[in-house]
Amino acid sequence: MAGPSTTINDVKTAEGKKEPKTFTFDFSFWSHDSFGTDENGYAYPVGSNYADQKQVFECVGKEVLDNAWEGFHVCLFAYGQTGAGKSYSMVGYGANRGIVPISCEEIFTRISKNTDAQLRYEVSVSMLEIYNEQLQDLLIAPAKRQKKGLEIREHKQLGIFIPGLTLRAVNSYDSIEKTVEAGTRNRTVGATLMNATSSRAHTVITIEFKQVSIVGDKKGVKLSMINLVDLAGSEKASQSGATGDRLKEGSAINKSLSA
């Protein structure tokens, strides 16, 4: 791995050794070794190769928030094979917080620096998952949800929306953190041979961010929808060992990823 380029060496194949293949992206992050852990369990770089969660946010997540502050709708999603680390990058684990919690904290850090008395901010959050082709509200306990799931609607002015989806107002980082944690606990996960905590559904976290300005007797609203998406991973049944419900889930995951 060098800069934004990643080189893959196929060491042993039926035809013998193949030529290395190099792929170039906007960013390439190394996360396999060259790191240490502090007393809280946070993985920090030892040397120059390892990319910790803070570096990933600075390279990818910060730009998303910058555009949201300008009033644009934004979306960031993680896509890849099951077990590749999508949920780790987006949500994180323990002290290694991912893009979602770091972004939530950054939003309220920026809000706290506002000195304009004529400007206020309103933040709300929703969470949903797409499980076996059905939309479910993650801010509602599974036992209390509709069996048929939620429906998608389209409005000429509002665009795509989901009637009945919980939209919870939050006024601090602690508030939004608890909301996201509650939704995360309601996510559908299951064990496969490739991933012990495999996401069995696509998760969409939407932060409705409003900047309300008052000038004289007029009010202006700048709205941005921040969509942070953790897609379930593509998988092969022969490799994941999926059977029964896991196989049905995997089929639905692959079908939706190819849409």
Order of alpha helices (4+ residues) and beta strands (2+ residues): beta-beta-beta-beta-alpha-alpha-beta-alpha-beta-beta-alpha-beta-beta-beta-beta-beta-alpha-beta-beta-beta-beta-alpha-alpha
